[in-house]
Amino acid sequence: MSMFVCDRKTVRDFLNEQLREDERLDFLLHLDDCPNCWETVYAATKATHPHFYKRAPKNAKFTDAELKKLEAGKDRKEEIFEVA
Ligand SMILES: [Zn+2]
């Protein structure tokens, strides 16, 4: 289906999130048909599980933005409350 051929470097780049988007999609398609690569990715993902926790700060940034919204909303709420 895809032109992708099993390649350990590609697997490693995928795990390090260094593939271009089109390469990544090709690889994901390949994963469906290739138990070998799937097993490699699965094992590596398990081994590097802490890596996923390192992504949490990205969510924290989003939370900061949400907090600013909440603060802005809070100010308005206080204004309304004072008027009331
Ligand atoms: Zn493969």
PDB file of the backbone (N, CA, C, O) and the ligand in Angstrom, with CONECT records:
HET     ZN  A 101       1
ATOM      1  N   MET A   1       0.836  -1.193   0.000  1.00  0.00           N
ATOM      2  CA  MET A   1       0.000   0.000   0.000  1.00  0.00           C
ATOM      3  C   MET A   1       0.873   1.246   0.000  1.00  0.00           C
ATOM      4  O   MET A   1       0.671   2.151  -0.809  1.00  0.00           O
ATOM      5  N   SER A   2       1.829   1.290   0.895  1.00  0.00           N
ATOM      6  CA  SER A   2       2.705   2.461   0.912  1.00  0.00           C
ATOM      7  C   SER A   2       4.062   2.070   0.349  1.00  0.00           C
ATOM      8  O   SER A   2       4.396   0.891   0.230  1.00  0.00           O
ATOM      9  N   MET A   3       4.838   3.100   0.006  1.00  0.00           N
ATOM     10  CA  MET A   3       6.153   2.837  -0.548  1.00  0.00           C
ATOM     11  C   MET A   3       7.171   2.580   0.551  1.00  0.00           C
ATOM     12  O   MET A   3       8.352   2.353   0.288  1.00  0.00           O
ATOM     13  N   PHE A   4       6.694   2.619   1.773  1.00  0.00           N
ATOM     14  CA  PHE A   4       7.608   2.500   2.889  1.00  0.00           C
ATOM     15  C   PHE A   4       8.180   1.099   2.978  1.00  0.00           C
ATOM     16  O   PHE A   4       7.459   0.111   2.842  1.00  0.00           O
ATOM     17  N   VAL A   5       9.474   1.023   3.206  1.00  0.00           N
ATOM     18  CA  VAL A   5      10.138  -0.258   3.433  1.00  0.00           C
ATOM     19  C   VAL A   5      10.698  -0.234   4.849  1.00  0.00           C
ATOM     20  O   VAL A   5      11.204   0.790   5.307  1.00  0.00           O
ATOM     21  N   CYS A   6      10.604  -1.363   5.535  1.00  0.00           N
ATOM     22  CA  CYS A   6      11.092  -1.434   6.901  1.00  0.00           C
ATOM     23  C   CYS A   6      12.501  -0.853   7.013  1.00  0.00           C
ATOM     24  O   CYS A   6      13.402  -1.198   6.249  1.00  0.00           O
ATOM     25  N   ASP A   7      12.655   0.016   7.966  1.00  0.00           N
ATOM     26  CA  ASP A   7      13.916   0.726   8.105  1.00  0.00           C
ATOM     27  C   ASP A   7      14.054   1.149   9.557  1.00  0.00           C
ATOM     28  O   ASP A   7      13.276   1.956  10.067  1.00  0.00           O
ATOM     29  N   ARG A   8      15.041   0.596  10.197  1.00  0.00           N
ATOM     30  CA  ARG A   8      15.180   0.864  11.641  1.00  0.00           C
ATOM     31  C   ARG A   8      15.395   2.347  11.923  1.00  0.00           C
ATOM     32  O   ARG A   8      14.946   2.859  12.948  1.00  0.00           O
ATOM     33  N   LYS A   9      16.081   3.035  11.011  1.00  0.00           N
ATOM     34  CA  LYS A   9      16.312   4.462  11.205  1.00  0.00           C
ATOM     35  C   LYS A   9      14.977   5.209  11.176  1.00  0.00           C
ATOM     36  O   LYS A   9      14.743   6.118  11.972  1.00  0.00           O
ATOM     37  N   THR A  10      14.112   4.813  10.250  1.00  0.00           N
ATOM     38  CA  THR A  10      12.803   5.458  10.171  1.00  0.00           C
ATOM     39  C   THR A  10      12.004   5.207  11.447  1.00  0.00           C
ATOM     40  O   THR A  10      11.339   6.100  11.973  1.00  0.00           O
ATOM     41  N   VAL A  11      12.089   3.954  11.935  1.00  0.00           N
ATOM     42  CA  VAL A  11      11.405   3.633  13.176  1.00  0.00           C
ATOM     43  C   VAL A  11      11.929   4.513  14.311  1.00  0.00           C
ATOM     44  O   VAL A  11      11.158   5.040  15.113  1.00  0.00           O
ATOM     45  N   ARG A  12      13.249   4.660  14.363  1.00  0.00           N
ATOM     46  CA  ARG A  12      13.859   5.463  15.418  1.00  0.00           C
ATOM     47  C   ARG A  12      13.453   6.936  15.271  1.00  0.00           C
ATOM     48  O   ARG A  12      13.126   7.599  16.256  1.00  0.00           O
ATOM     49  N   ASP A  13      13.478   7.433  14.043  1.00  0.00           N
ATOM     50  CA  ASP A  13      13.076   8.829  13.820  1.00  0.00           C
ATOM     51  C   ASP A  13      11.620   9.033  14.210  1.00  0.00           C
ATOM     52  O   ASP A  13      11.250  10.064  14.773  1.00  0.00           O
ATOM     53  N   PHE A  14      10.801   8.032  13.901  1.00  0.00           N
ATOM     54  CA  PHE A  14       9.393   8.118  14.289  1.00  0.00           C
ATOM     55  C   PHE A  14       9.268   8.225  15.804  1.00  0.00           C
ATOM     56  O   PHE A  14       8.517   9.051  16.324  1.00  0.00           O
ATOM     57  N   LEU A  15      10.019   7.372  16.504  1.00  0.00           N
ATOM     58  CA  LEU A  15       9.938   7.371  17.967  1.00  0.00           C
ATOM     59  C   LEU A  15      10.478   8.675  18.551  1.00  0.00           C
ATOM     60  O   LEU A  15      10.054   9.102  19.624  1.00  0.00           O
ATOM     61  N   ASN A  16      11.408   9.301  17.846  1.00  0.00           N
ATOM     62  CA  ASN A  16      11.963  10.573  18.308  1.00  0.00           C
ATOM     63  C   ASN A  16      11.199  11.763  17.750  1.00  0.00           C
ATOM     64  O   ASN A  16      11.591  12.915  17.937  1.00  0.00           O
ATOM     65  N   GLU A  17      10.110  11.469  17.066  1.00  0.00           N
ATOM     66  CA  GLU A  17       9.260  12.513  16.479  1.00  0.00           C
ATOM     67  C   GLU A  17      10.048  13.408  15.539  1.00  0.00           C
ATOM     68  O   GLU A  17       9.878  14.627  15.527  1.00  0.00           O
ATOM     69  N   GLN A  18      10.910  12.783  14.755  1.00  0.00           N
ATOM     70  CA  GLN A  18      11.734  13.552  13.826  1.00  0.00           C
ATOM     71  C   GLN A  18      11.364  13.297  12.374  1.00  0.00           C
ATOM     72  O   GLN A  18      12.064  13.746  11.466  1.00  0.00           O
ATOM     73  N   LEU A  19      10.278  12.587  12.150  1.00  0.00           N
ATOM     74  CA  LEU A  19       9.827  12.371  10.777  1.00  0.00           C
ATOM     75  C   LEU A  19       9.005  13.560  10.308  1.00  0.00           C
ATOM     76  O   LEU A  19       8.316  14.209  11.095  1.00  0.00           O
ATOM     77  N   ARG A  20       9.090  13.837   8.999  1.00  0.00           N
ATOM     78  CA  ARG A  20       8.169  14.826   8.444  1.00  0.00           C
ATOM     79  C   ARG A  20       6.765  14.255   8.522  1.00  0.00           C
ATOM     80  O   ARG A  20       6.589  13.047   8.687  1.00  0.00           O
ATOM     81  N   GLU A  21       5.782  15.104   8.405  1.00  0.00           N
ATOM     82  CA  GLU A  21       4.406  14.637   8.575  1.00  0.00           C
ATOM     83  C   GLU A  21       4.035  13.566   7.543  1.00  0.00           C
ATOM     84  O   GLU A  21       3.367  12.587   7.874  1.00  0.00           O
ATOM     85  N   ASP A  22       4.474  13.757   6.283  1.00  0.00           N
ATOM     86  CA  ASP A  22       4.127  12.762   5.266  1.00  0.00           C
ATOM     87  C   ASP A  22       4.846  11.442   5.531  1.00  0.00           C
ATOM     88  O   ASP A  22       4.289  10.366   5.312  1.00  0.00           O
ATOM     89  N   GLU A  23       6.078  11.536   6.001  1.00  0.00           N
ATOM     90  CA  GLU A  23       6.818  10.322   6.347  1.00  0.00           C
ATOM     91  C   GLU A  23       6.136   9.609   7.515  1.00  0.00           C
ATOM     92  O   GLU A  23       6.031   8.383   7.540  1.00  0.00           O
ATOM     93  N   ARG A  24       5.683  10.397   8.466  1.00  0.00           N
ATOM     94  CA  ARG A  24       5.031   9.836   9.644  1.00  0.00           C
ATOM     95  C   ARG A  24       3.752   9.098   9.241  1.00  0.00           C
ATOM     96  O   ARG A  24       3.478   8.002   9.729  1.00  0.00           O
ATOM     97  N   LEU A  25       2.982   9.704   8.353  1.00  0.00           N
ATOM     98  CA  LEU A  25       1.733   9.078   7.916  1.00  0.00           C
ATOM     99  C   LEU A  25       2.020   7.792   7.150  1.00  0.00           C
ATOM    100  O   LEU A  25       1.331   6.789   7.333  1.00  0.00           O
ATOM    101  N   ASP A  26       3.054   7.824   6.279  1.00  0.00           N
ATOM    102  CA  ASP A  26       3.445   6.606   5.571  1.00  0.00           C
ATOM    103  C   ASP A  26       3.807   5.513   6.559  1.00  0.00           C
ATOM    104  O   ASP A  26       3.426   4.354   6.392  1.00  0.00           O
ATOM    105  N   PHE A  27       4.539   5.888   7.577  1.00  0.00           N
ATOM    106  CA  PHE A  27       4.978   4.907   8.555  1.00  0.00           C
ATOM    107  C   PHE A  27       3.788   4.353   9.345  1.00  0.00           C
ATOM    108  O   PHE A  27       3.727   3.157   9.630  1.00  0.00           O
ATOM    109  N   LEU A  28       2.847   5.230   9.693  1.00  0.00           N
ATOM    110  CA  LEU A  28       1.676   4.768  10.427  1.00  0.00           C
ATOM    111  C   LEU A  28       0.876   3.778   9.595  1.00  0.00           C
ATOM    112  O   LEU A  28       0.362   2.791  10.122  1.00  0.00           O
ATOM    113  N   LEU A  29       0.768   4.040   8.287  1.00  0.00           N
ATOM    114  CA  LEU A  29       0.088   3.096   7.395  1.00  0.00           C
ATOM    115  C   LEU A  29       0.842   1.778   7.374  1.00  0.00           C
ATOM    116  O   LEU A  29       0.246   0.702   7.422  1.00  0.00           O
ATOM    117  N   HIS A  30       2.152   1.878   7.304  1.00  0.00           N
ATOM    118  CA  HIS A  30       2.991   0.688   7.272  1.00  0.00           C
ATOM    119  C   HIS A  30       2.823  -0.122   8.561  1.00  0.00           C
ATOM    120  O   HIS A  30       2.831  -1.352   8.531  1.00  0.00           O
ATOM    121  N   LEU A  31       2.673   0.568   9.680  1.00  0.00           N
ATOM    122  CA  LEU A  31       2.538  -0.123  10.962  1.00  0.00           C
ATOM    123  C   LEU A  31       1.345  -1.080  10.958  1.00  0.00           C
ATOM    124  O   LEU A  31       1.389  -2.153  11.559  1.00  0.00           O
ATOM    125  N   ASP A  32       0.279  -0.665  10.267  1.00  0.00           N
ATOM    126  CA  ASP A  32      -0.911  -1.515  10.211  1.00  0.00           C
ATOM    127  C   ASP A  32      -0.610  -2.870   9.587  1.00  0.00           C
ATOM    128  O   ASP A  32      -1.218  -3.879   9.946  1.00  0.00           O
ATOM    129  N   ASP A  33       0.342  -2.884   8.643  1.00  0.00           N
ATOM    130  CA  ASP A  33       0.615  -4.110   7.898  1.00  0.00           C
ATOM    131  C   ASP A  33       1.859  -4.836   8.373  1.00  0.00           C
ATOM    132  O   ASP A  33       2.174  -5.918   7.877  1.00  0.00           O
ATOM    133  N   CYS A  34       2.566  -4.259   9.322  1.00  0.00           N
ATOM    134  CA  CYS A  34       3.865  -4.810   9.670  1.00  0.00           C
ATOM    135  C   CYS A  34       3.982  -5.096  11.161  1.00  0.00           C
ATOM    136  O   CYS A  34       4.285  -4.196  11.944  1.00  0.00           O
ATOM    137  N   PRO A  35       3.743  -6.343  11.558  1.00  0.00           N
ATOM    138  CA  PRO A  35       3.859  -6.719  12.978  1.00  0.00           C
ATOM    139  C   PRO A  35       5.245  -6.441  13.532  1.00  0.00           C
ATOM    140  O   PRO A  35       5.386  -6.122  14.712  1.00  0.00           O
ATOM    141  N   ASN A  36       6.278  -6.559  12.690  1.00  0.00           N
ATOM    142  CA  ASN A  36       7.646  -6.339  13.162  1.00  0.00           C
ATOM    143  C   ASN A  36       7.831  -4.903  13.643  1.00  0.00           C
ATOM    144  O   ASN A  36       8.304  -4.669  14.755  1.00  0.00           O
ATOM    145  N   CYS A  37       7.454  -3.945  12.799  1.00  0.00           N
ATOM    146  CA  CYS A  37       7.610  -2.544  13.173  1.00  0.00           C
ATOM    147  C   CYS A  37       6.675  -2.211  14.339  1.00  0.00           C
ATOM    148  O   CYS A  37       7.044  -1.478  15.257  1.00  0.00           O
ATOM    149  N   TRP A  38       5.473  -2.755  14.286  1.00  0.00           N
ATOM    150  CA  TRP A  38       4.525  -2.499  15.351  1.00  0.00           C
ATOM    151  C   TRP A  38       5.087  -2.926  16.698  1.00  0.00           C
ATOM    152  O   TRP A  38       4.985  -2.209  17.693  1.00  0.00           O
ATOM    153  N   GLU A  39       5.686  -4.118  16.701  1.00  0.00           N
ATOM    154  CA  GLU A  39       6.253  -4.638  17.939  1.00  0.00           C
ATOM    155  C   GLU A  39       7.398  -3.755  18.420  1.00  0.00           C
ATOM    156  O   GLU A  39       7.540  -3.496  19.615  1.00  0.00           O
ATOM    157  N   THR A  40       8.210  -3.300  17.473  1.00  0.00           N
ATOM    158  CA  THR A  40       9.334  -2.420  17.825  1.00  0.00           C
ATOM    159  C   THR A  40       8.823  -1.122  18.433  1.00  0.00           C
ATOM    160  O   THR A  40       9.326  -0.667  19.461  1.00  0.00           O
ATOM    161  N   VAL A  41       7.827  -0.533  17.795  1.00  0.00           N
ATOM    162  CA  VAL A  41       7.280   0.733  18.284  1.00  0.00           C
ATOM    163  C   VAL A  41       6.617   0.525  19.640  1.00  0.00           C
ATOM    164  O   VAL A  41       6.764   1.339  20.551  1.00  0.00           O
ATOM    165  N   TYR A  42       5.889  -0.572  19.755  1.00  0.00           N
ATOM    166  CA  TYR A  42       5.198  -0.836  21.007  1.00  0.00           C
ATOM    167  C   TYR A  42       6.192  -1.007  22.156  1.00  0.00           C
ATOM    168  O   TYR A  42       6.021  -0.433  23.231  1.00  0.00           O
ATOM    169  N   ALA A  43       7.239  -1.811  21.911  1.00  0.00           N
ATOM    170  CA  ALA A  43       8.252  -2.050  22.942  1.00  0.00           C
ATOM    171  C   ALA A  43       8.969  -0.762  23.306  1.00  0.00           C
ATOM    172  O   ALA A  43       9.201  -0.482  24.482  1.00  0.00           O
ATOM    173  N   ALA A  44       9.320   0.022  22.289  1.00  0.00           N
ATOM    174  CA  ALA A  44      10.058   1.264  22.528  1.00  0.00           C
ATOM    175  C   ALA A  44       9.170   2.273  23.262  1.00  0.00           C
ATOM    176  O   ALA A  44       9.638   3.003  24.135  1.00  0.00           O
ATOM    177  N   THR A  45       7.907   2.303  22.904  1.00  0.00           N
ATOM    178  CA  THR A  45       6.992   3.236  23.561  1.00  0.00           C
ATOM    179  C   THR A  45       6.842   2.892  25.038  1.00  0.00           C
ATOM    180  O   THR A  45       6.786   3.770  25.899  1.00  0.00           O
ATOM    181  N   LYS A  46       6.779   1.593  25.306  1.00  0.00           N
ATOM    182  CA  LYS A  46       6.717   1.162  26.701  1.00  0.00           C
ATOM    183  C   LYS A  46       7.984   1.560  27.445  1.00  0.00           C
ATOM    184  O   LYS A  46       7.931   2.045  28.575  1.00  0.00           O
ATOM    185  N   ALA A  47       9.145   1.343  26.781  1.00  0.00           N
ATOM    186  CA  ALA A  47      10.435   1.621  27.415  1.00  0.00           C
ATOM    187  C   ALA A  47      10.623   3.106  27.678  1.00  0.00           C
ATOM    188  O   ALA A  47      11.266   3.494  28.653  1.00  0.00           O
ATOM    189  N   THR A  48      10.061   3.933  26.809  1.00  0.00           N
ATOM    190  CA  THR A  48      10.255   5.378  26.937  1.00  0.00           C
ATOM    191  C   THR A  48       9.007   6.044  27.486  1.00  0.00           C
ATOM    192  O   THR A  48       8.751   7.218  27.217  1.00  0.00           O
ATOM    193  N   HIS A  49       8.250   5.311  28.237  1.00  0.00           N
ATOM    194  CA  HIS A  49       6.991   5.853  28.752  1.00  0.00           C
ATOM    195  C   HIS A  49       7.154   7.200  29.450  1.00  0.00           C
ATOM    196  O   HIS A  49       6.313   8.082  29.276  1.00  0.00           O
ATOM    197  N   PRO A  50       8.231   7.380  30.246  1.00  0.00           N
ATOM    198  CA  PRO A  50       8.410   8.682  30.912  1.00  0.00           C
ATOM    199  C   PRO A  50       8.398   9.842  29.922  1.00  0.00           C
ATOM    200  O   PRO A  50       8.036  10.965  30.272  1.00  0.00           O
ATOM    201  N   HIS A  51       8.797   9.559  28.684  1.00  0.00           N
ATOM    202  CA  HIS A  51       8.816  10.608  27.666  1.00  0.00           C
ATOM    203  C   HIS A  51       7.432  11.259  27.537  1.00  0.00           C
ATOM    204  O   HIS A  51       7.320  12.461  27.297  1.00  0.00           O
ATOM    205  N   PHE A  52       6.404  10.460  27.697  1.00  0.00           N
ATOM    206  CA  PHE A  52       5.060  10.995  27.537  1.00  0.00           C
ATOM    207  C   PHE A  52       4.722  11.960  28.675  1.00  0.00           C
ATOM    208  O   PHE A  52       3.958  12.910  28.505  1.00  0.00           O
ATOM    209  N   TYR A  53       5.305  11.691  29.819  1.00  0.00           N
ATOM    210  CA  TYR A  53       5.053  12.600  30.941  1.00  0.00           C
ATOM    211  C   TYR A  53       5.740  13.939  30.713  1.00  0.00           C
ATOM    212  O   TYR A  53       5.291  14.966  31.224  1.00  0.00           O
ATOM    213  N   LYS A  54       6.843  13.931  29.936  1.00  0.00           N
ATOM    214  CA  LYS A  54       7.527  15.186  29.639  1.00  0.00           C
ATOM    215  C   LYS A  54       6.663  16.099  28.783  1.00  0.00           C
ATOM    216  O   LYS A  54       6.922  17.298  28.688  1.00  0.00           O
ATOM    217  N   ARG A  55       5.646  15.535  28.166  1.00  0.00           N
ATOM    218  CA  ARG A  55       4.762  16.354  27.353  1.00  0.00           C
ATOM    219  C   ARG A  55       3.793  17.145  28.207  1.00  0.00           C
ATOM    220  O   ARG A  55       3.155  18.080  27.723  1.00  0.00           O
ATOM    221  N   ALA A  56       3.679  16.789  29.439  1.00  0.00           N
ATOM    222  CA  ALA A  56       2.695  17.431  30.307  1.00  0.00           C
ATOM    223  C   ALA A  56       2.826  18.954  30.335  1.00  0.00           C
ATOM    224  O   ALA A  56       1.811  19.648  30.284  1.00  0.00           O
ATOM    225  N   PRO A  57       4.065  19.501  30.414  1.00  0.00           N
ATOM    226  CA  PRO A  57       4.202  20.965  30.454  1.00  0.00           C
ATOM    227  C   PRO A  57       3.514  21.668  29.297  1.00  0.00           C
ATOM    228  O   PRO A  57       3.041  22.794  29.448  1.00  0.00           O
ATOM    229  N   LYS A  58       3.454  21.007  28.131  1.00  0.00           N
ATOM    230  CA  LYS A  58       2.729  21.609  27.010  1.00  0.00           C
ATOM    231  C   LYS A  58       1.277  21.838  27.408  1.00  0.00           C
ATOM    232  O   LYS A  58       0.690  22.880  27.118  1.00  0.00           O
ATOM    233  N   ASN A  59       0.723  20.855  28.069  1.00  0.00           N
ATOM    234  CA  ASN A  59      -0.657  21.004  28.536  1.00  0.00           C
ATOM    235  C   ASN A  59      -0.750  22.089  29.593  1.00  0.00           C
ATOM    236  O   ASN A  59      -1.751  22.799  29.688  1.00  0.00           O
ATOM    237  N   ALA A  60       0.321  22.209  30.398  1.00  0.00           N
ATOM    238  CA  ALA A  60       0.339  23.217  31.448  1.00  0.00           C
ATOM    239  C   ALA A  60       0.277  24.615  30.838  1.00  0.00           C
ATOM    240  O   ALA A  60      -0.397  25.500  31.365  1.00  0.00           O
ATOM    241  N   LYS A  61       0.995  24.810  29.707  1.00  0.00           N
ATOM    242  CA  LYS A  61       0.937  26.101  29.029  1.00  0.00           C
ATOM    243  C   LYS A  61      -0.500  26.409  28.631  1.00  0.00           C
ATOM    244  O   LYS A  61      -0.988  27.527  28.793  1.00  0.00           O
ATOM    245  N   PHE A  62      -1.148  25.403  28.114  1.00  0.00           N
ATOM    246  CA  PHE A  62      -2.534  25.591  27.707  1.00  0.00           C
ATOM    247  C   PHE A  62      -3.392  25.940  28.918  1.00  0.00           C
ATOM    248  O   PHE A  62      -4.323  26.742  28.839  1.00  0.00           O
ATOM    249  N   THR A  63      -3.053  25.321  30.025  1.00  0.00           N
ATOM    250  CA  THR A  63      -3.796  25.609  31.245  1.00  0.00           C
ATOM    251  C   THR A  63      -3.580  27.054  31.674  1.00  0.00           C
ATOM    252  O   THR A  63      -4.505  27.711  32.152  1.00  0.00           O
ATOM    253  N   ASP A  64      -2.345  27.550  31.501  1.00  0.00           N
ATOM    254  CA  ASP A  64      -2.078  28.943  31.838  1.00  0.00           C
ATOM    255  C   ASP A  64      -2.974  29.876  31.031  1.00  0.00           C
ATOM    256  O   ASP A  64      -3.529  30.844  31.551  1.00  0.00           O
ATOM    257  N   ALA A  65      -3.096  29.553  29.741  1.00  0.00           N
ATOM    258  CA  ALA A  65      -3.973  30.369  28.893  1.00  0.00           C
ATOM    259  C   ALA A  65      -5.403  30.290  29.413  1.00  0.00           C
ATOM    260  O   ALA A  65      -6.116  31.292  29.470  1.00  0.00           O
ATOM    261  N   GLU A  66      -5.803  29.093  29.785  1.00  0.00           N
ATOM    262  CA  GLU A  66      -7.151  28.927  30.332  1.00  0.00           C
ATOM    263  C   GLU A  66      -7.306  29.718  31.621  1.00  0.00           C
ATOM    264  O   GLU A  66      -8.359  30.302  31.877  1.00  0.00           O
ATOM    265  N   LEU A  67      -6.262  29.733  32.425  1.00  0.00           N
ATOM    266  CA  LEU A  67      -6.315  30.473  33.683  1.00  0.00           C
ATOM    267  C   LEU A  67      -6.478  31.967  33.417  1.00  0.00           C
ATOM    268  O   LEU A  67      -7.231  32.650  34.112  1.00  0.00           O
ATOM    269  N   LYS A  68      -5.760  32.475  32.396  1.00  0.00           N
ATOM    270  CA  LYS A  68      -5.904  33.889  32.055  1.00  0.00           C
ATOM    271  C   LYS A  68      -7.342  34.188  31.653  1.00  0.00           C
ATOM    272  O   LYS A  68      -7.910  35.211  32.036  1.00  0.00           O
ATOM    273  N   LYS A  69      -7.919  33.282  30.878  1.00  0.00           N
ATOM    274  CA  LYS A  69      -9.324  33.449  30.501  1.00  0.00           C
ATOM    275  C   LYS A  69     -10.197  33.483  31.747  1.00  0.00           C
ATOM    276  O   LYS A  69     -11.092  34.317  31.887  1.00  0.00           O
ATOM    277  N   LEU A  70      -9.907  32.556  32.638  1.00  0.00           N
ATOM    278  CA  LEU A  70     -10.694  32.485  33.865  1.00  0.00           C
ATOM    279  C   LEU A  70     -10.538  33.765  34.683  1.00  0.00           C
ATOM    280  O   LEU A  70     -11.505  34.292  35.232  1.00  0.00           O
ATOM    281  N   GLU A  71      -9.288  34.257  34.752  1.00  0.00           N
ATOM    282  CA  GLU A  71      -9.050  35.497  35.492  1.00  0.00           C
ATOM    283  C   GLU A  71      -9.802  36.661  34.855  1.00  0.00           C
ATOM    284  O   GLU A  71     -10.410  37.483  35.540  1.00  0.00           O
ATOM    285  N   ALA A  72      -9.743  36.707  33.528  1.00  0.00           N
ATOM    286  CA  ALA A  72     -10.462  37.768  32.813  1.00  0.00           C
ATOM    287  C   ALA A  72     -11.950  37.656  33.104  1.00  0.00           C
ATOM    288  O   ALA A  72     -12.628  38.650  33.364  1.00  0.00           O
ATOM    289  N   GLY A  73     -12.440  36.426  33.055  1.00  0.00           N
ATOM    290  CA  GLY A  73     -13.856  36.210  33.338  1.00  0.00           C
ATOM    291  C   GLY A  73     -14.180  36.568  34.778  1.00  0.00           C
ATOM    292  O   GLY A  73     -15.253  37.091  35.081  1.00  0.00           O
ATOM    293  N   LYS A  74     -13.243  36.280  35.646  1.00  0.00           N
ATOM    294  CA  LYS A  74     -13.446  36.563  37.063  1.00  0.00           C
ATOM    295  C   LYS A  74     -13.578  38.080  37.288  1.00  0.00           C
ATOM    296  O   LYS A  74     -14.432  38.541  38.045  1.00  0.00           O
ATOM    297  N   ASP A  75     -12.698  38.846  36.600  1.00  0.00           N
ATOM    298  CA  ASP A  75     -12.761  40.303  36.724  1.00  0.00           C
ATOM    299  C   ASP A  75     -14.131  40.831  36.288  1.00  0.00           C
ATOM    300  O   ASP A  75     -14.751  41.658  36.956  1.00  0.00           O
ATOM    301  N   ARG A  76     -14.569  40.320  35.142  1.00  0.00           N
ATOM    302  CA  ARG A  76     -15.886  40.756  34.655  1.00  0.00           C
ATOM    303  C   ARG A  76     -16.969  40.391  35.663  1.00  0.00           C
ATOM    304  O   ARG A  76     -17.881  41.167  35.948  1.00  0.00           O
ATOM    305  N   LYS A  77     -16.830  39.189  36.183  1.00  0.00           N
ATOM    306  CA  LYS A  77     -17.838  38.727  37.129  1.00  0.00           C
ATOM    307  C   LYS A  77     -17.886  39.674  38.341  1.00  0.00           C
ATOM    308  O   LYS A  77     -18.953  40.016  38.850  1.00  0.00           O
ATOM    309  N   GLU A  78     -16.688  40.080  38.778  1.00  0.00           N
ATOM    310  CA  GLU A  78     -16.625  40.986  39.938  1.00  0.00           C
ATOM    311  C   GLU A  78     -17.273  42.329  39.611  1.00  0.00           C
ATOM    312  O   GLU A  78     -17.973  42.922  40.431  1.00  0.00           O
ATOM    313  N   GLU A  79     -17.016  42.791  38.378  1.00  0.00           N
ATOM    314  CA  GLU A  79     -17.625  44.055  37.957  1.00  0.00           C
ATOM    315  C   GLU A  79     -19.149  43.953  38.023  1.00  0.00           C
ATOM    316  O   GLU A  79     -19.854  44.810  38.557  1.00  0.00           O
ATOM    317  N   ILE A  80     -19.605  42.840  37.441  1.00  0.00           N
ATOM    318  CA  ILE A  80     -21.062  42.629  37.434  1.00  0.00           C
ATOM    319  C   ILE A  80     -21.571  42.560  38.871  1.00  0.00           C
ATOM    320  O   ILE A  80     -22.624  43.097  39.215  1.00  0.00           O
ATOM    321  N   PHE A  81     -20.777  41.876  39.695  1.00  0.00           N
ATOM    322  CA  PHE A  81     -21.198  41.711  41.083  1.00  0.00           C
ATOM    323  C   PHE A  81     -21.274  43.072  41.794  1.00  0.00           C
ATOM    324  O   PHE A  81     -22.186  43.325  42.582  1.00  0.00           O
ATOM    325  N   GLU A  82     -20.265  43.970  41.487  1.00  0.00           N
ATOM    326  CA  GLU A  82     -20.259  45.279  42.123  1.00  0.00           C
ATOM    327  C   GLU A  82     -21.472  46.095  41.675  1.00  0.00           C
ATOM    328  O   GLU A  82     -22.108  46.790  42.467  1.00  0.00           O
ATOM    329  N   VAL A  83     -21.772  45.984  40.373  1.00  0.00           N
ATOM    330  CA  VAL A  83     -22.922  46.726  39.851  1.00  0.00           C
ATOM    331  C   VAL A  83     -24.212  46.209  40.499  1.00  0.00           C
ATOM    332  O   VAL A  83     -25.117  46.970  40.842  1.00  0.00           O
ATOM    333  N   ALA A  84     -24.253  44.878  40.650  1.00  0.00           N
ATOM    334  CA  ALA A  84     -25.443  44.292  41.234  1.00  0.00           C
ATOM    335  C   ALA A  84     -25.472  44.675  42.719  1.00  0.00           C
ATOM    336  O   ALA A  84     -26.396  44.292  43.437  1.00  0.00           O
TER     337      ALA A  84
HETATM  338 ZN    ZN A 101       7.943  -2.760   8.982  1.00  0.00          ZN2+
END
